[in-house]
Amino acid sequence: MTGQLSVDWLKPKNDFVFKVLFGSDDESSNQLLLAFLNDVFVVPEGQSFVKVEVLNPILNKRSIEDKEAILDVRAKVIGFGYINIEIQLLNQKNIHKRSLFYSSRLFERQLNEKGKYHLLTKVVAINLIDFIYFQSEEYARKFALRNDVTFEQYPDDLMQLYFFELPKFRTLEQNGNIAEDDRMAKWIRFLTNTDDKRWEEMAKQDPMIELSVEKLRIASMDPDIRMQYEAREKALRDIESIRGEAFEEGIEKGIEKGIEKGIEKVALTLLKEGVERAFVSQMTGLSKEEIEKMMAEMKG
């Protein structure tokens, strides 16, 4: 890897950058996604997934500039099922419901395509969240359908929800509590790294991380990708700022009303700045219909 000192590195946990790395329509993204999924599911050596199809890839320069692009990664793993990967940086207090909703939509899409219930296959949601959401100390958890008395697995293990809490991982690692055989550790170190001096060191530790770092280097030098990256980073900063104002207002007028008004203010501010509607909905929890209504009122 060359030219490290001259690169103004993008942060890979930015959802747009994550999609570029793992959800583009090219061979390197496909390799990274396969390696990532094999480690999420701790697939034994010799049984690794060998083929994955991204269902909503970033295809080209035009799609990079598409402000309505959906930035989760939806994929189909041959012989396994359907996957939805999402990275969330802000706590909207609804990630458990959001994850279930998007998982259900993957079942709905299968039924629309195949038309028969017996052809439905497994759906897995993978959530990388940059906030603490669950009470236990573990940073990784998996939920699945089980009998609550016998713990019998639901037939075909049809739905699984994975959550990886990035702040908890960092705390556990600082305290020396990450197991050496933790296969997700290298990916989370990569996604959460903010020290540009560490990229070369990380690249030497694992071939797939080396490929990730190289792909990140190339993305960091692309002006179109940087433009989208900076727009989303600015939107996140604006949301945090307006949320702070909403909290202060909530103290005076009642927390619930203050938060509701604050969410609407966040959405209006972002829409006026030209932020894509899909991102506004993602960051505020407002529905597509509510966003469309706001836009109509703005124009009126």
N, C-alpha and C positions, 0 to 999 in steps of 0.2 A: 504494500500500500504506500503510495507516494503522495507528496503534496499536502500532508496533513496540516502543517502550520498555516497554509494559505486558505484553508477551508473555513468558512463561517458555518459551522455545523447546525443543521436543523435538529429539533428534539423529536425523537421517534415516537414518543407517546402522544404527540399531537395526532388527532384522529385522521387528518388528511394524509400526513406523512406515513402513518401506520398503514393506511389503505394503499398508498403508493408502493410500500415495501412488500406487503403480503397479499395485495389484491389487484395487482396489475396483470395485464394479459401478456406476460412474457415468461420465459423459462426460469429465470432466477427467482421471480416471485413465487412460481409454482413450487420450486425446490424448497424455498423458505417456509411456505405454508405447510407443505407436507412434513417437514422436519418439526415445525411448531406443533402440529396436531399429534404427531407421534409422541412428543414429549408431554403434551397436555394429558393424553390418555394412557401414558406410560405403556405404550405398545411394546411387547417383548421383542428382543432382537430376533430377526428371522421371520417376524410376522408383520413387519412395518407396512403401513399404507404405501402404495406405490403409484396411485393415480388420484388426483383431485381436480375437480373442475370448478373454477370460480364462476358463479352465476351472474354476478354484477361487477365485472372487472372495470378498472380504469384502462381504456383502450389506447388512447392517443392524446396528443396535445389538446385537441378540442374537448375531450372529456375531462382533462385536467382543469380546464377553464370553466367547466359547466357548474354554475352556482347552485343548481338544483340536484347535484349528485348526492346520492345516499352513501354515507361513509362507513356503514358496517361492511363486513366481508361475509357474503353468503356463498356457500360452497357445497358441492356434493362429493362425498368420498365414496368411490366405487366399492360396493360390497359392505358399506357401513351405514351410511345415511346422510342426512343434511345437517349442515353446520351454519350457525350464525355467530360471528365474532364481532364484539363491539367494545370499544374503549371509551370510558366515560371519565372526564376529569372533574366535573362538578356534581355534587350530590343534590339531585332533584327530589330526594326522599321517596322515589318510586321505582328504583332499579329492579326490585323483585317483581313488580307488576309489569314493568316494561319488558323484562326478559321473557316472562310468560306470554305476553302479547305477541312478541315477534316470533317466538317459538310456534305459537298457534297458527300464525300466518304461514309458516313453512308447511304445516300440515294442510292448510287450506289450498296452497299453491299446488301441492302434490295431487290433491283430490281433483282440482280443476284440470290438471294435465292428464291424469290417469283415469279418473272417473270411477274408480273402484276402491272401496275401503281396504280390501285385503292386499292391495298393492302399496299401501302406505308404509314407509320405512322410518326408522329412528330419526328424531330431531334433537340436536344438542345446541344449547346456547352457551357461549363462552364470553364471560364478562370480565374485562380488565378494568378495575375501578380505582381511581386515584384518591380515594377517601375511605374512611372506616365506616362500615355499615352493619356488621354483625358483632355480637358481644364476645364471642370466644376469641382466644388469642391466635388461633391458626390463621394464616393468611390465605389458605386455599381451602375451598370446600366444594363438595358436589352434592346436589340434590337429585333424587330420582323417585319414581313412584314405587312404594313398597306397602305391604300389609303392615298396619301399625301394631299388630299383636305378634304375628309370626315372622315379620320382616321378609316375607316372601316377595320376590321380585315380580313386578307387573310383567305380563307376557310381552316378550320382545324388548323389554326395557325401553319403551317407546320414547320417553322424554327424559332428558338429563339437563340440568342447569349447573354450570360451573361459575364460580366467582373467585377472582384473585384480587385481594386487597393490597395494592402496592405499598401504602404507608406501613402496614403491618409487616410486610416482607422486609422493608428497610430497617425497621426496629429490631426484628428478629436477627437480621444479619449483623447489625451493629453489636448485638449481644452474643454473637457466635452461636446462634440457635438454628441455623439452616444446615440441614443434613448434606453431607458431601455427595450423596447419590440423588439429590433433589434435581430432577431433570428440567424443571421449570425455572430454576434459579438463574441460569445463564440468560434466558430470554428476558426475565424481569430486570436483571442487571442492565441488559442492553437498553430496554425501553425506558428505564428511569435514570440512566446516566446523564449527568449535566456537566461533567468534567471533560472538556475536549482533549485533554492530555491523555485520557485513558482509552481512547478508541483503538489506538494501535496495539496497546497491551491486551485489550479484550479480543481483538481480532486474532491474536496468536494462540488463544486458548481453545478455540473450537472452529472447525471448518465452516459450519453454518453461520456462526456469529461473524466470522471473517467475511462471508458473503453478504451478511446483513450490513456490516460496516461499510463495505465497498458500495453497496447499493445506496446506502444513506449518503455517502460522500458524493456520488453522482447526482442524487436528488438535491443535495445542498447547493450544487452549482447550477441548477436549472432555474432560470428566472421565473418561469410560469409556476413551478411548484412553490418557489419561495413567496410569490405573490399571494397564493392561496393560503399558505402557511401563516404568513403575517396577518392576513385578514382574519383568520380564525383565532390567532393569539390575541389580537386586539379585541375581538368580540368577547373572548373569555374574560379579559381584563375589565371590559365595560360591564359585563354581567356582575362580576364581583363588586365593582364600585357601586352599581345601582342597587344591588342586594343590600349593601351596607346602609345605603340611604333608606331603603325600604324597611330595614330592621329598626332604624331610629324612628321612622315615622310610625311603625307598628307599636312602639312603646307608648306613643302619645295617643294613638287612635284605636288601639286594640291590635294585638299581634296578627290575628287571622285576617282582618281587613287590610292591615298594612302590608302583609305578605302578598295578598291577592292583588292589591294595587301595584305593588312593586314588580310582580311578575308581568303585569300588563305594561308597565313602564319600560321594563327590560325589552319586551317584544317590540314595542313601538320604536324605541331608540335604535334597535338593531335593524328593523325594517327600513327606517328612514336613512340609515347609513348604507343601505343596499345589500345587507347580509342575506344570504340565501334563505328561503322560507323553510326548507328542510332542517337547516341548522338552528333556526329560531325555534322551531317546534321541538327539536331535540334538547335544546338548552333550557327551555321554559316549561316543557310539559304540556303546552297548549296544543290543541288538535289542529289538523290541517284546516278544518272549517273555521275555527276561531281566528286563525292567522289570515285566512282569506277575507273574513269579515273586517278585520282590522285594516287590511290593505284597501278594501273598498271604501271604508270610512275615511281613510287618509286621502284617497283620490277625490272623494266627494267633498 
